[in-house]
Amino acid sequence: MNLTPRRVLNLLVICTGFLAALLVSGSESFAHPRAWRHAHRRRVIVVGRPVVVKNVVMINGQPYGTIDFSVDPSTTEVYVDDKVRGTVDDFDGSPQKLHLRPGAHVITLKTPEGEKVSRTIDIQAGTEINLKLDLDTRDGTS
């Protein structure tokens, strides 16, 4: 194919028009934008390293562990061992953190879209962990 300056200009105009149409119409122009976007990606719970805290939370004379949530959107629901505990907005910073007894707990996050993500987390007394909900590719790369 012979690329003359006129053909290059025509291709540039066509591509620019196509991109402008996509920007103006947004994702509503696709039949299933959410399904397409999530076909190659999945949500995973990322747990930070436990950090020893200065002031151990004591409830009924027993030391507890703490989870600090960094999840967006803040309306994501938090379940601990299949019981709803609130939204991540309820546990997203000092002094609002989730306090749990030491041991293994199944943490489930339910996004506003209805997607549920679960992970078993080992809670240690006198420590705090940061928990994030991350969107990763299926092969484990970001």
C-alpha positions in Angstrom: 0.0 0.0 0.0 1.4 3.3 -1.1 1.1 5.8 1.8 0.8 9.2 0.2 0.5 12.3 2.4 -3.2 12.5 1.4 -3.9 8.9 2.6 -2.0 9.5 5.8 -4.2 12.6 6.4 -7.4 10.6 5.6 -6.4 7.8 8.1 -5.6 10.4 10.7 -9.0 12.1 10.3 -10.8 8.7 10.4 -9.0 7.7 13.6 -9.5 11.0 15.3 -13.3 10.9 14.5 -13.5 7.4 15.8 -11.8 8.3 19.1 -13.9 11.5 19.5 -17.1 9.4 19.0 -15.9 7.0 21.7 -15.1 9.8 24.1 -18.5 11.5 23.6 -20.6 8.4 23.8 -18.7 6.9 26.8 -18.9 3.2 27.6 -22.7 3.1 27.1 -22.1 2.6 23.4 -20.9 -1.0 24.1 -23.5 -3.7 24.7 -21.8 -5.1 27.9 -19.0 -2.8 29.0 -18.8 -4.2 32.5 -18.7 -7.8 31.3 -16.0 -6.9 28.8 -13.9 -5.0 31.3 -14.0 -7.8 33.9 -13.6 -10.7 31.5 -9.8 -10.4 31.8 -9.6 -9.2 35.4 -10.7 -10.3 38.9 -10.8 -8.7 42.3 -8.5 -9.9 45.0 -8.1 -9.0 48.6 -4.6 -7.8 49.4 -3.5 -8.2 53.0 -0.6 -6.1 54.4 1.9 -7.4 56.9 0.8 -7.4 60.5 2.1 -4.4 62.5 2.4 -4.5 66.2 0.4 -1.7 67.8 1.3 0.3 70.9 -2.2 0.3 72.4 -3.6 -3.2 72.2 -7.4 -3.3 71.9 -8.8 -5.2 74.9 -12.4 -6.3 74.9 -13.7 -8.2 77.9 -10.2 -8.6 79.1 -9.0 -10.3 75.9 -6.5 -8.8 73.4 -7.9 -8.3 69.9 -6.4 -7.8 66.4 -7.3 -4.9 64.1 -8.1 -4.5 60.4 -7.9 -1.2 58.7 -9.6 -1.1 55.3 -8.4 0.7 52.2 -11.2 -0.2 49.8 -13.0 1.8 47.1 -15.9 2.3 46.9 -16.6 3.0 50.6 -20.1 1.4 50.2 -18.5 -2.1 49.8 -20.1 -4.4 52.4 -17.9 -6.3 55.0 -18.7 -9.8 56.1 -16.8 -11.6 58.8 -17.4 -15.4 59.0 -20.6 -14.9 56.9 -22.1 -12.2 59.2 -22.4 -8.7 57.9 -20.4 -6.2 60.0 -21.1 -3.0 58.0 -19.4 -1.2 55.1 -15.7 -0.4 54.6 -16.5 3.2 55.4 -17.2 2.0 58.9 -13.7 0.6 59.3 -11.4 2.9 57.2 -9.2 4.7 59.7 -8.6 5.7 63.2 -10.5 5.2 65.3 -12.9 3.3 63.0 -11.2 -0.1 62.6 -12.5 -3.6 62.7 -11.5 -5.4 65.9 -11.5 -9.2 65.8 -10.5 -12.1 68.1 -7.3 -13.8 67.3 -7.5 -16.7 64.9 -8.6 -17.4 61.3 -11.5 -15.5 60.0 -13.1 -15.5 56.5 -13.4 -11.9 55.3 -15.8 -11.3 52.5 -16.2 -8.0 50.6 -19.3 -7.5 48.5 -19.1 -4.6 46.0 -22.1 -2.4 45.1 -22.2 -4.3 41.8 -22.8 -7.5 43.8 -19.4 -9.1 43.2 -18.2 -11.0 46.3 -14.5 -11.6 47.1 -13.4 -13.7 50.1 -10.1 -14.5 51.8 -9.2 -16.3 55.0 -7.1 -14.0 57.2 -5.2 -15.0 60.4 -5.7 -12.3 63.0 -3.0 -12.0 65.7 -3.7 -10.3 69.0 -2.1 -6.9 69.4 -1.5 -6.4 65.7 -3.1 -4.4 62.9 -3.2 -5.2 59.2 -4.3 -3.2 56.2 -6.7 -4.8 53.8 -7.2 -3.6 50.2 -9.5 -4.8 47.4 -7.4 -4.8 44.3 -8.3 -5.4 40.6 -5.7 -7.8 39.2 -5.4 -9.7 35.9 -6.1 -13.4 36.0 -2.5 -14.3 35.4 -1.4 -12.4 38.5 0.2 -9.4 36.8 -1.0 -5.8 37.3 
